Amino acid sequence: MTVLYVVDELVLNELVRFSKRSPKEVEAELEEQGRRYLNLARKDAERHGIAISSLTHRGDPFEEVVAAARQLGADLIIMGHTGRRGTSRVLIGSVTERVLDYAPCPVLVMK
């Protein structure tokens, strides 16, 4: 199993725009947040005897998920059903919706 965390460039740019921190500082903070999430996933998987690898990418989350699935030859993508990109997507986040449209394999959407 591979777990992917994407530093969303849109979020990165907005945080830089509205803060007094440099792009490098904000990016480092987002990457650290990603490492924490990936470590939690690793610990949980290990408790259940599942070996995982983890990746951190930077870019548009939808594009990065689809590209990673293609590159890895993924059999399945598992994603959450809500996102952080606005209120226009009530039931499914825009990233998840786009992955559903372009994924090279089945997508399991979880609550």
C-alpha positions as CSV (number, residue, x, y, z in Angstrom):
1,M,0.0,0.0,0.0
2,T,1.2,3.5,-0.8
3,V,0.0,6.6,1.0
4,L,0.3,9.9,-0.7
5,Y,0.2,13.4,0.7
6,V,0.1,16.3,-1.7
7,V,1.2,19.8,-0.7
8,D,-1.5,21.7,-2.5
9,E,0.0,24.7,-4.4
10,L,-3.3,26.6,-4.3
11,V,-3.3,26.4,-0.5
12,L,0.4,27.2,-0.3
13,N,0.0,30.3,-2.4
14,E,-3.0,31.5,-0.4
15,L,-1.3,31.0,2.9
16,V,1.7,32.9,1.7
17,R,-0.5,35.7,0.3
18,F,-2.3,36.2,3.7
19,S,0.6,35.6,6.1
20,K,3.9,37.3,6.7
21,R,5.9,34.1,6.2
22,S,8.0,33.3,3.2
23,P,6.9,30.6,0.7
24,K,9.7,28.3,2.0
25,E,8.4,28.7,5.6
26,V,4.8,27.9,4.6
27,E,5.9,25.0,2.4
28,A,8.0,23.5,5.2
29,E,5.0,23.8,7.5
30,L,2.7,22.0,5.0
31,E,5.3,19.3,4.4
32,E,5.7,18.8,8.2
33,Q,1.9,18.4,8.5
34,G,2.1,15.9,5.7
35,R,4.8,13.9,7.5
36,R,2.7,13.8,10.6
37,Y,-0.3,12.4,8.6
38,L,1.9,9.9,6.8
39,N,3.4,8.8,10.1
40,L,-0.1,8.3,11.6
41,A,-1.1,6.2,8.6
42,R,2.1,4.1,8.9
43,K,1.6,3.4,12.6
44,D,-2.0,2.5,12.0
45,A,-1.1,0.2,9.1
46,E,1.7,-1.5,11.1
47,R,-0.8,-2.2,13.9
48,H,-2.8,-4.2,11.4
49,G,0.2,-5.9,9.9
50,I,0.1,-3.9,6.6
51,A,3.3,-2.7,5.1
52,I,3.1,0.8,3.5
53,S,5.3,3.2,1.7
54,S,4.7,6.9,1.7
55,L,5.1,9.7,-0.8
56,T,4.9,13.5,-0.6
57,H,4.3,15.5,-3.8
58,R,3.7,19.1,-4.5
59,G,1.2,20.4,-7.0
60,D,-2.5,20.1,-7.8
61,P,-3.8,17.2,-5.6
62,F,-6.0,15.7,-8.3
63,E,-3.2,15.7,-10.9
64,E,-0.7,14.2,-8.4
65,V,-3.1,11.4,-7.2
66,V,-3.9,10.4,-10.8
67,A,-0.2,10.6,-11.9
68,A,1.0,8.6,-8.9
69,A,-1.7,5.9,-9.5
70,R,-0.6,5.6,-13.1
71,Q,3.1,5.5,-12.2
72,L,2.6,2.9,-9.5
73,G,0.2,0.8,-11.5
74,A,-2.3,1.2,-8.6
75,D,-5.2,-1.3,-8.4
76,L,-7.3,1.0,-6.2
77,I,-7.3,4.6,-5.0
78,I,-9.0,5.3,-1.6
79,M,-10.0,8.8,-0.9
80,G,-12.2,10.9,1.4
81,H,-15.5,12.3,0.2
82,T,-15.0,16.0,1.3
83,G,-12.3,18.4,0.6
84,R,-11.0,21.8,1.5
85,R,-11.5,23.7,-1.8
86,G,-14.7,25.6,-1.2
87,T,-18.3,25.1,-0.5
88,S,-19.4,24.4,-4.1
89,R,-18.9,20.7,-3.5
90,V,-21.3,19.5,-0.9
91,L,-21.2,15.7,-1.1
92,I,-17.9,15.0,-2.8
93,G,-14.8,17.3,-2.8
94,S,-13.7,18.7,-6.1
95,V,-10.4,16.8,-5.9
96,T,-12.2,13.5,-5.3
97,E,-14.6,14.2,-8.0
98,R,-11.9,14.9,-10.5
99,V,-10.0,11.8,-9.5
100,L,-13.1,9.7,-10.0
101,D,-13.3,11.1,-13.6
102,Y,-9.7,10.6,-14.5
103,A,-8.3,7.7,-12.4
104,P,-6.7,4.8,-14.2
105,C,-8.2,2.3,-11.7
106,P,-11.3,2.0,-9.4
107,V,-11.7,4.7,-6.7
108,L,-13.2,3.9,-3.3
109,V,-14.6,7.0,-1.7
110,M,-14.8,6.8,2.1
111,K,-16.6,9.0,4.7
